[in-house]
């Protein structure tokens, strides 16, 4: 292990995102500090132990699964992102809205929808072999078209298309065969086909909406949800989307109908009005640390569109496989689920680039599935500069993204005795040693010269019992990684404190590394408007944030990292220190 020299570096990772909601909710001084608060975040609050136990029972399979396959498929795949000489470079499933296609013109796409290559078993088999425990598919998206045989509306895949088949029936059969949970996406609020559905302001007026909104819920939305609940066997979850205008009583009515007809089914928080079983925590840039006290899922599409869009076939619009595979480890490490999206084309094919991604997931899962499926979040309060950590009873899994140059991996804060260490791929046993310091324990692992898996090599540690870790962020080797949106800091916005153990006295260089938001939007610290102070021990340094450099961290979703050099600070002696930060605006979008 390298010695800690006097000009070492502290990396403080401050996670920022440009949220899509209208407001952000700040936590109080005594609350867990969680930055990822959404306007539609609320989930059902269960008051009795009986209700809580029923919820834990319902959601148990989902918490074990960790990975899901999201499928955005509908008649919007027919125009492939273009119509009448115009095209959209955005989401293919939003083509009707993006290009303001009139309802009567859009309906013509149904007569052209005949996906002869659709193979339900092949789709489910790909999900299963890639390690996905559930599939969520668009039973009805914002365009109002039912991708199943609805008796409520003839505007459905059986009655309105030459395909004349119910893909949801076929998927239900295949899911039961492979033990994969079938989940339905249903756009409960937005419906551009119905005058009482939210969002269509090119065919309908506000007066049309006001006169028909209750009729929409009574005559289309609720009856179709009843159909989906009764005609396809056990449903794992309902995935609702963007509650723009839905009234509270309609959210509650939908919840009650599903709970009555599918008592074991779970629902996401986008049902709206603090109704749902789990939180949707973003859909492009994901949370950078744990979200305490709530079950959550992050959804992400492999390219820039959820539904198929032929205008986005170029490689630049697709996320690299290494990012996606590392994201899976991060989601599990942070205690969440990862729902990864594909947009099949009008013929029922998965895009070739998407198949390549899931083939890589399959080969990685063949070796490392134990580190994800039924795994728990990291037991450590601090992040790791080299990757992520997941755990199970008697085991800890180190997901190494960046191979140490000196072939020495340092894990700080583990109090358990390590029985063995091995690389999962090839069952390669590793040499290691542990120190005896109970306040600042370190595990030092000797690695081979190169990573067996260049994207994510998993090291399995066998330990006695459940993982027990230090409550302090531990200064190790050269770097110290803190997530301000995790448990490490407490206090109000702009006034934060935590504790850290420093191995030796000396002068330390301080840098702040923050996320620049997805698709180039947002500024991270690049605006340079943040001023404050950081105090450790008897030393204080004043800072003004500015972007000294920008670089990529490929497991941080769509984001780039912005590095700001704060200054230097002196530590007079070894030991546990209190760290104060004042002036940081955590809630900047």
Secondary structure by P-SEA (a helix, b strand, c coil): ccccccbbbbbbbbbbbbccccbbbbbcccccccccccccccccccccaaaaaaaaaaaaaaaaacbbbbbbcccccccccccccccccccccccccccccccccccccccccccccccaaaaaaaaaaacccbbbccccccccccccccccccccccccccccccaaaaaaaaaaaacbbbbbbbbccccccccccccccccccaaaaaacaaaaaaccaaaaaaaaacccccccbbbbcccccccaaaaaaaaaaaaaacccbbbccccccccccccccccccccccccccccbbbbbbcccccccccccccccccccaaaaaaaaaaaaaacbbbbbbbbbcccccccaaaaaaaaaaaaaaaccccccccccccccccccccccccccccbbbbbccccccccbbbbccccccccccccccccbbbbbcccccccbbbbbbbbccccccccbbbbbbbbcccbbbbcccccccccccccccccccccccccccbbbbbccbbbbbbbbbbbcccccccccccccccccccccccbbbbbbbbccccccccccccbbbbbbbbbbbbbccccbbbbbbcccccccc
